[in-house]
Amino acid sequence: MRCQTSLDVTRTLVVEECWVCGVTFAMTAMFQKNRAANGRVFFCPSGCKINYGPSRMEQLERKLDAERTRTQWERDQREATERSLAAQRGVVTKLKKRKEQT
């Protein structure tokens, strides 16, 4: 006696066109989502090496680096302003003392 089993599977495919060679192909929506999120390379059916650009993680790392740089610049500017203000206070104090002596 033979036992026969049948399985119906439904998948959602996303249609893409290779921006290198122009061939049209499809991939699962999950595969596309993962490649777009991590920026890893994949291949079109013709063998072209393609990706969706920098991963979300790389984009966030670049943004974080830019924010760190900006924060450091602002900190440096604040410290320079504080040093300048302290120097001006010293000049004012010196002039007040000179005035009192006369």
C-alpha positions as CSV (number, residue, x, y, z in Angstrom):
1,M,0.0,0.0,0.0
2,R,1.4,3.4,-1.0
3,C,0.8,6.5,1.1
4,Q,0.7,9.7,-0.8
5,T,0.9,13.1,0.9
6,S,0.2,16.4,-0.6
7,L,1.3,19.8,0.7
8,D,0.2,23.2,-0.6
9,V,2.5,26.1,0.1
10,T,1.8,29.7,-0.6
11,R,4.7,32.1,-0.8
12,T,4.8,35.8,-1.5
13,L,7.5,36.7,-4.0
14,V,8.8,40.2,-4.7
15,V,9.8,40.9,-8.3
16,E,13.0,42.8,-8.8
17,E,15.0,43.8,-11.8
18,C,18.8,43.5,-11.6
19,W,20.2,47.0,-11.9
20,V,23.4,45.6,-13.4
21,C,22.1,43.4,-16.3
22,G,18.4,44.1,-16.3
23,V,17.2,40.6,-15.8
24,T,13.8,40.3,-14.0
25,F,13.7,37.8,-11.1
26,A,11.8,37.1,-7.9
27,M,12.7,36.5,-4.2
28,T,10.7,35.9,-1.1
29,A,9.6,38.9,0.8
30,M,11.5,37.7,3.8
31,F,14.8,37.3,1.8
32,Q,14.4,40.9,0.4
33,K,13.7,42.3,3.9
34,N,16.7,40.6,5.4
35,R,19.0,41.8,2.6
36,A,17.7,45.3,2.8
37,A,18.2,45.3,6.6
38,N,21.7,43.8,6.6
39,G,23.1,45.1,3.3
40,R,24.7,41.7,2.5
41,V,25.5,40.8,-1.1
42,F,23.2,38.5,-3.1
43,F,23.3,37.4,-6.7
44,C,20.8,37.8,-9.6
45,P,20.1,34.7,-11.7
46,S,22.7,35.9,-14.2
47,G,25.3,36.0,-11.4
48,C,25.6,39.7,-10.9
49,K,26.8,40.6,-7.4
50,I,24.3,43.1,-6.0
51,N,23.1,44.5,-2.6
52,Y,20.8,47.1,-1.3
53,G,23.5,49.5,0.0
54,P,24.6,50.1,3.5
55,S,22.8,48.1,6.2
56,R,20.6,49.8,8.7
57,M,23.2,49.0,11.3
58,E,25.9,50.7,9.3
59,Q,23.7,53.7,8.7
60,L,23.0,54.0,12.5
61,E,26.7,53.6,13.3
62,R,27.6,56.4,10.9
63,K,24.9,58.6,12.4
64,L,26.2,57.8,15.9
65,D,29.8,58.7,14.8
66,A,28.5,62.0,13.4
67,E,26.7,62.8,16.6
68,R,29.8,61.9,18.7
69,T,31.9,64.2,16.5
70,R,29.3,67.0,16.8
71,T,29.1,66.5,20.6
72,Q,32.9,66.7,20.9
73,W,33.0,69.9,18.8
74,E,30.3,71.5,21.0
75,R,32.2,70.5,24.1
76,D,35.4,71.9,22.8
77,Q,33.6,75.2,21.9
78,R,32.1,75.4,25.3
79,E,35.4,74.9,27.0
80,A,37.1,77.5,24.8
81,T,34.3,80.0,25.6
82,E,34.7,79.2,29.4
83,R,38.5,79.8,29.2
84,S,37.9,83.1,27.3
85,L,35.4,84.2,29.9
86,A,37.7,83.3,32.7
87,A,40.5,85.3,31.1
88,Q,38.1,88.3,30.6
89,R,37.1,88.1,34.3
90,G,40.8,88.2,35.2
91,V,41.3,91.3,33.1
92,V,38.3,93.0,34.7
93,T,39.5,92.1,38.2
94,K,43.0,93.4,37.4
95,L,41.6,96.7,36.1
96,K,39.3,97.1,39.2
97,K,42.3,96.6,41.5
98,R,44.4,99.1,39.5
99,K,41.5,101.6,39.7
100,E,41.3,101.1,43.5
101,Q,45.0,101.8,43.9
102,T,44.7,105.2,42.2
